[in-house]
């Protein structure tokens, strides 16, 4: 088996069997291709040893943070697990290789006042003003990932029931309640601005469109947020994900439990959600005083 066939088969496996997104599959392919380039096709995927992997990791680790190293190790491990699954090999060359410990960086968040400041800098008289306001409101009001936002369909909006249906990582779907403010801003965009766009037929069901009637890209959402922050003279660096972090943090600060926040965010593990517990010492103190018998 050559590398090209192995990588293509692995991509099909991730897409069909695992339901991975296009972006995730692309990242896996890039990391495996880096290793392939390193060994320069001197060995087939079936001949790779642990020493080959160690030598590769030693070379790329210089100047690379632990998170990036861990992602590459995870990608390679999954690739060779796939080869085991297909019975091409019997042992994973990464079986004794541990991923570096990743320091958990607290996510940046925005206050309610900062979010209001951002939205107040949107010019709703301009062509894309209502669209961009609806984008910000969904990112913050429903805690969406960027990929979930750009893939959101009109058929996913159940406004009569006050829910939207979101397709997250691994093609997993979840229902998220939508508040009146967010719903009103999305409706304004759909009824006023979007109706004026000549939509390309393939994107008839997509909520957010560009001027040419096609769906927005992830990069465009990042650009919209970056330009808005610049217009509002923000000193802190923000991204679309900052609104998702703010969504979770504000829920926690106002009394929501972690399990509920986990379900709303679509986190597979509660461990991922627990990082928000470290954001507000005041909340932790209040919880201790309220619930511990010795408080």
C-alpha positions in Angstrom: 0.0 0.0 0.0 1.4 3.4 -1.0 0.9 6.7 1.0 -1.5 8.2 -1.5 -3.9 5.3 -1.4 -3.7 5.0 2.4 -4.4 8.7 3.0 -7.3 8.7 0.5 -8.8 5.6 2.2 -8.3 7.2 5.6 -10.1 10.4 4.4 -13.0 8.4 3.2 -13.1 6.6 6.6 -13.1 9.9 8.5 -15.9 11.3 6.3 -18.2 8.3 6.0 -17.6 6.2 9.1 -16.7 9.0 11.6 -18.7 11.9 10.2 -15.8 14.3 10.5 -16.1 17.8 9.1 -14.2 19.0 6.0 -11.9 21.1 8.1 -11.0 18.3 10.5 -10.3 15.9 7.6 -8.1 18.5 6.0 -6.1 18.9 9.2 -5.6 15.2 9.6 -4.5 14.9 5.9 -2.0 17.8 6.3 -0.4 16.3 9.4 0.0 12.8 7.8 1.4 14.4 4.7 4.0 16.1 6.8 5.2 12.8 8.1 5.1 11.3 4.6 7.3 14.2 3.4 9.7 13.6 6.3 10.4 10.0 5.5 10.4 10.9 1.8 8.5 7.8 0.7 11.5 5.6 1.9 9.0 3.4 3.6 5.4 2.5 3.0 2.7 3.2 5.7 2.9 -0.5 6.6 6.6 -0.3 7.4 6.7 2.7 9.7 8.4 2.1 13.1 8.2 3.8 16.5 11.7 5.2 15.8 10.6 6.8 12.6 7.8 8.5 14.5 10.1 9.7 17.4 12.6 11.1 14.9 9.8 13.0 13.1 8.4 14.4 16.3 11.8 15.4 17.5 12.4 17.4 14.4 9.1 19.2 14.3 8.9 19.9 18.0 11.3 22.8 17.8 9.4 26.0 18.0 6.0 24.2 18.1 3.7 24.5 21.1 2.4 21.5 23.0 -1.1 21.8 21.6 0.1 21.6 17.9 2.4 18.6 18.8 -0.5 16.9 20.5 -2.8 17.4 17.5 -0.2 15.9 15.1 0.4 12.9 17.4 -3.4 12.4 17.7 -3.7 12.5 13.9 -1.0 10.0 13.3 -2.3 7.7 16.0 -5.7 7.7 14.4 -4.2 7.0 11.0 -2.4 3.9 12.2 -5.4 2.8 14.2 -7.3 2.9 10.9 -4.6 0.7 9.3 -5.1 -1.8 12.2 -8.8 -1.6 11.8 -8.4 -2.5 8.1 -6.0 -5.3 9.2 -3.0 -3.9 7.2 -0.9 -3.8 10.4 -1.1 -5.4 13.8 0.5 -2.8 16.0 0.4 1.0 16.2 3.9 2.6 16.0 2.6 5.3 18.4 1.4 2.9 21.1 4.2 3.9 23.5 4.4 7.6 22.5 2.6 10.0 24.8 1.2 13.3 23.9 2.7 16.4 25.6 0.7 17.8 28.4 -1.3 20.8 27.3 -1.6 23.8 29.5 -5.3 24.9 29.7 -5.4 28.5 28.7 -8.4 30.4 30.1 -10.5 31.7 27.1 -11.0 35.4 26.6 -14.5 36.7 27.2 -16.5 39.9 26.7 -18.7 41.7 29.2 -22.3 42.4 28.4 -21.3 46.1 28.0 -18.6 45.2 25.5 -20.9 43.1 23.4 -23.4 46.0 23.4 -20.7 48.3 22.3 -19.8 46.1 19.4 -23.3 45.7 18.2 -23.9 49.5 18.5 -21.1 50.1 16.0 -23.0 48.2 13.3 -24.6 50.4 10.7 -28.0 48.8 10.1 -28.6 51.2 7.1 -25.9 49.5 5.2 -26.4 46.5 3.0 -24.7 44.0 5.3 -25.5 45.6 8.7 -28.6 43.5 9.6 -26.8 40.3 8.5 -23.7 41.1 10.6 -25.9 41.9 13.6 -27.7 38.6 13.2 -24.3 36.8 13.0 -23.1 38.4 16.3 -26.4 37.7 18.0 -26.3 34.0 17.1 -22.7 33.6 18.1 -23.4 35.1 21.5 -27.1 34.3 22.0 -26.7 30.6 21.1 -23.0 29.9 21.6 -22.5 28.6 18.1 -19.2 27.5 16.6 -18.2 29.3 13.4 -18.7 26.1 11.4 -22.1 25.7 12.8 -23.0 29.3 11.9 -22.0 29.1 8.3 -23.7 25.8 7.8 -27.0 26.9 9.5 -30.0 26.4 7.2 -33.4 28.2 7.1 -35.0 24.8 7.6 -33.0 24.5 10.9 -34.9 27.5 12.4 -37.9 26.5 14.5 -38.8 29.9 15.6 -42.4 29.0 16.6 -40.9 26.6 19.1 -38.1 29.0 20.0 -35.4 26.5 19.0 -32.7 26.1 16.3 -31.2 22.9 15.1 -27.4 22.9 14.9 -25.1 20.3 13.3 -21.8 20.2 15.3 -18.7 18.2 15.3 -18.9 14.7 14.1 -22.3 15.5 12.4 -23.9 15.5 15.8 -27.1 17.5 16.0 -28.5 19.4 19.0 -31.4 21.7 19.6 -30.6 25.1 21.2 -33.2 27.5 22.6 -33.2 30.9 20.9 -34.1 34.1 22.8 -36.4 36.9 21.6 -33.7 39.4 20.8 -31.6 37.0 18.8 -34.7 35.7 17.0 -35.9 39.2 16.1 -32.5 40.2 14.7 -32.3 37.0 12.5 -35.9 37.6 11.3 -35.0 41.2 10.4 -32.1 40.0 8.3 -34.1 37.2 6.6 -37.2 39.4 5.8 -35.4 42.7 4.9 -31.8 42.1 3.7 -31.6 38.5 2.5 -34.8 38.9 0.4 -33.0 41.4 -1.7 -30.1 39.0 -2.7 -30.2 37.0 -5.8 -29.5 33.6 -4.3 -27.5 30.9 -6.1 -29.8 27.8 -6.2 -27.4 25.6 -4.3 -27.5 28.0 -1.3 -31.3 28.6 -1.2 -31.5 27.1 2.3 -28.4 28.7 3.8 -29.2 31.5 6.3 -26.1 33.7 5.8 -25.1 34.7 2.3 -22.6 37.0 0.7 -23.4 39.7 -1.9 -23.1 37.1 -4.7 -25.8 34.9 -3.1 -23.5 32.1 -1.9 -22.9 31.0 1.7 -20.4 32.8 3.9 -17.0 31.2 4.6 -15.4 30.7 8.0 -12.7 33.3 7.0 -15.4 35.8 6.2 -16.9 35.5 9.7 -13.5 36.1 11.2 -13.1 39.2 9.0 -16.5 40.6 10.0 -15.6 40.2 13.8 -12.1 41.7 13.3 -13.4 44.7 11.4 -16.1 45.3 14.0 -13.6 45.2 16.8 -11.4 47.6 15.0 -14.4 50.0 14.5 -15.2 49.8 18.2 -11.6 50.6 19.1 -11.2 47.4 21.0 -7.8 46.9 22.7 -8.3 43.2 23.3 -8.0 40.7 20.5 -11.3 38.9 19.8 -12.5 36.2 17.4 -15.9 34.6 16.7 -15.1 32.0 19.3 -14.9 34.8 21.9 -18.7 35.2 21.7 -19.1 31.4 22.4 -16.9 31.7 25.4 -18.9 34.7 26.6 -22.1 32.8 26.1 -20.9 30.0 28.4 -19.4 32.3 31.0 -22.4 34.5 31.4 -24.7 31.4 31.7 -22.4 30.1 34.5 -22.2 33.4 36.3 -26.0 33.6 36.3 -26.5 30.2 37.9 -26.7 27.7 35.0 -25.2 24.3 35.9 -22.2 22.8 33.9 -24.2 19.9 32.5 -26.7 22.3 30.9 -23.9 24.4 29.5 -22.2 21.2 28.2 -25.4 20.3 26.2 -25.9 23.8 24.8 -22.2 24.0 23.6 -22.3 20.5 22.2 -19.2 19.4 24.2 -18.7 15.6 24.1 -17.0 15.6 27.5 -17.9 17.6 30.6 -14.1 18.1 31.1 -14.1 20.6 28.1 -16.9 22.6 29.8 -15.2 22.6 33.2 -12.6 25.3 32.0 -15.4 27.9 32.5 -15.4 27.1 36.2 -12.0 28.8 36.4 -13.2 32.1 35.0 -15.0 33.5 37.9 -13.7 33.1 41.4 -16.7 35.1 42.7 -19.1 32.4 41.3 -17.0 29.6 43.0 -17.1 31.4 46.3 -20.9 31.9 46.1 -21.3 28.2 45.3 -19.2 27.1 48.3 -21.0 29.5 50.7 -24.4 28.3 49.4 -24.0 24.6 49.2 -21.2 23.5 51.6 -22.4 22.6 55.2 -19.2 24.1 56.7 -19.4 27.4 54.8 
